[in-house]
Amino acid sequence: MNNARPHRLPAYAVFAALLSAAGLPIYIHAPKFYVDEYGVSLAALGAVLFGLRLLDVVQDPLFGRLSEVLRGRRGLAVLIGCTVMALSMLGLFAVPPLLPPLIWFALMLTGVFSAFSFLTINFYAQGVVKAHDLPGDGHLGLARWRETGALLGVCVAAIAPVMLGGFMGAPFAGFAVGFAVLALAAVVMMWNEWGDAGLPPSIGLKAVLGDALARRLLLIAFVNAAPVAVSSTLFLFFVESRLQAPGFEGPLLLLFFLSAALAAPVWGRLAETFGVKPVLLSAMVLAIAGFGGAMLLGPGDWLAFAVICTLSGATLGADLTLLPAVFASRMARISPSAAEGFGLWSFVSKFTLAFAAVTLLPALQNAGFDSAAATNPPEALALLTLLYAAVPCGLKVVAIALLATTNLKET
C-alpha cells in the first residue's frame, strides 16, 4: 500500500500537465515551426515523426521493463527523465540548429519523446498504486485530477507560443523555458509519491498481451485516438488555409483544449453514476457530430468552427479520462505493477500521431498544398477538409463498434 495521501492529488495534476505539454502540442507546433523557420519539407518531417514512432515499437516496451527494474528508485529515474526532456525541448525551440535542421529536429524530438515515454509509463503505473489509497472508485477519482491537469497543460502549451508571440521576438524559446520551469515544479511536487509500494513482481508483457480484455482495450485506444491524431496534425493548416483565419489558431486551440479540461471531471462523475461504457459511447457519438460539421465549413467560418471546437474538445475530455481509467483498472487486476502494460499503452497512443503525420502530410504535399502560400489549389483544400473532418468520423464509427461489443464488467 502506498504511503502517499489523497491530499497529494494536485501533484498528479501538475505532473500530468507537464507530460501533456510535451505530447500533443509538439505535434501541433513543431512541424509548422520547422517548415516556417527552416524550410524543411512536410514530407520529410512526416517521415521523421513516423521513424520516431518505429523506434517506440522497440523502446516503449523496454521502458516498461526498465521501470519495473527501477521501481525502488523511481524518484531518481524520473528526475533524470525530466532533465532530458527539458533540455531536449530547449534544443528543439530555443537553440538554433547546430546540425542540418532536419537532423537536429530528429535528435531533439528523440530526446523529448523518449523521456516522455519513460515518464508516462512510470506516472500511470504509479497511478495504479495510488488508486488503492483513494475512496470509492479510485481509478476514476485519480483520472479526474490527472486528466484535468493534463488537459490544462495542453491548453497552456497549445496557446503559449501564439500568445508569447505578441510581446517577444522568440515565442517558442519562451515556451521552452517555461516548460523547463514546469518540469522542475513537477519533479518537486511528485518527489515523495514514487515507490514500489511492496507490489508483487511484474508478470511481463506476454501475460498482459495474453489477456483478451487488455488487448481489446489497447485496440480501442488505438482506433479511438486516431481521430484526434488526424485533427491535431492538420489543425493549424485547416484554420489558416481552409478557413482563411490566420491569427485565430491560438484562441481556437485554447477553446478546444479548455473545453476538454472543463468537461473531463464531468465525464468522470457521469461514468461513476451511469457506468463507463454508455457514457463513453455517448461522447463518441457527439465527437462524430463535431468532426462531421467541419466538412461544411469554408473561408470565414471561424465562428461556426469555434462551436465545433467546443463540442469536439468536450468529447476529448471523455476519451482521455475514461479509457485510461478502464485500462488502469484492468491492470490492477492482472498486473498490479502496471509499468509494462502502460508501456504498451504509451506506444499505442503515440503511434496514432506518427501514423497521421507520415500519411497525411505527404498526401497534402502531393496534392499541391503549401502552408506558406497565400492560396492553394481547390483540390488540395478539398483533400485537407476530407482528411481533417471525414476521416476522423469514419475512425470514430469503428471505435464505437469495438467498444459496443466489448464487455467492460471484468475491469
HUBELKA-V645223 format. One record per run of one state. SS is the DSSP state (@ for helix, = for strand, . for the rest). FROM is the first residue (numbers start at 0). TO is the last residue. If there is no record, write none. Layout:
ss:from:to
SS:FROM:TO
SS:FROM:TO
//
This chain:
ss:from:to
.:0:4
@:5:20
.:21:22
@:23:37
.:38:40
@:41:68
.:69:69
@:70:92
.:93:99
@:100:130
.:131:136
@:137:163
.:164:169
@:170:192
.:193:202
@:203:208
.:209:210
@:211:241
.:242:247
@:248:273
.:274:274
@:275:295
.:296:300
@:301:333
.:334:337
@:338:365
.:366:376
@:377:403
.:404:410
//
